[in-house]
Amino acid sequence: MFRNFRMISYVVFGRGCFNQLESILAEKRSDSDSFMVFLVDDVFESSSLIQRIHLGSRDQIILVNVGDEPKTIYVDELTDKARNFSSRLPDGIIGIGGGSTLDLAKAVSLMLTNSGSSADYQGWDLIKNPAVYHVAIPTLSGTGAEVSRTTVLTGPEKKLGINSDYTVFDQIVLDPELTAGVPADQHFYTGMDCYIHCVESLTGTYLNAFSKSYGEKALDLCREVFLVGGEDSADKLMMASYFGGMSIAYSQVGVCHALSYGLSFVLGTHHGIGNCIVFDCLEEFYPEGVREFRRMMEKSNIKLPRNLTAGIENSKLEKMTDVALMLEPLWENALGPEWKKVMNRERIKELYRQM
């Protein structure tokens, strides 16, 4: 059975296209009493970006903090806050920020129409009701969160996405101007999330012409950005993020992301830097990719944190391993259907000790 997956309904790309947001949202406002909720990364609280959002008379802005990876308890808090603005549901949820902010926007849009806690829906195709209309406006490039059918969340017991066709954004606004001023290290780490997506997709057992076509283009764009540079690097990385996200939509990621989830769940390591720390230890699995990654790291003058797991308690190491092993599709993509003969708990713990 071939996958029949949902794609983004509308995409606008170009420098300055953020200015079209008001007219885009106008078509989705149901009546004079309707409202939209904007989830905006609180790093923009005192910035001009906030002032550029044209609010309707009843629209609301919620500043979100992404100092930690998105947690299910935080999603539930934000959902309650969005519900409490009115006796009716908002006409839309608009996420403005990096990958974590976009994941929060996806999750809140889902939980407004599905009962219970977001932790109840960590898994594949557990969502029963369509989300409210939701829009992504990325201010970082690389995560692919603007494209994916997943909202990655850390719950009480696991780090696992809400994977659903209903998770996919209805509209994305890709304005490279919004990524100006991103700190160099953050720019690198989120960009490498895209690069690693592509390496894992292109070397995986799930590879097909669809994912290969998108993955190869995204990989080429990452190379242009991080090995060559140029004035249009922001535009290229934003498109690499889009193409990279599309590549794994019909494929999967692999060893790096599986291990990174465990690292994040136990140590709170952010996804982008966590992927880089893990990937640097995976030359056995991705030899060409890791060597090229190190050249990119050297050119960007990035020094990764070392010895994160030195002296780690055994109980934490076991939990990291538990989280990684939950992600069976990632392991199968990387190592094939017989992956359990290749990768066991002790091998995973050995890899974690290298970090």
SULBEL-V846081 format. One line per field, one symbol per residue. phi: phi as a letter, one per 40 degrees, with the letter a starting at -180 (. if undefined). A space follows every 50 residues. Layout:
phi=???
This chain:
phi=.ccbbcbdcbbbbicgcdccddcccdcbccacccabbbcbdcccdbcccd cccccccbcbbbcbbbcbcdbcccdccccccccccacbcccabbcbicdc ccccccccccccbbcgccccbcibfccbbdccdabbbcbbbicgccbccb bcbcbcbabaccbacccdccabbbbdccccgcddccdcccccdcdcdcdc ccbcccdaccccccccccccccccccbbghcccccccccccccccccccb aacadcccccccccccbgccdcccdcccccbbcdcbdcccccdccccccc fbbccbfcbcgccccccccdcdcccccdccccccbgccccccbbdccccc ccccc
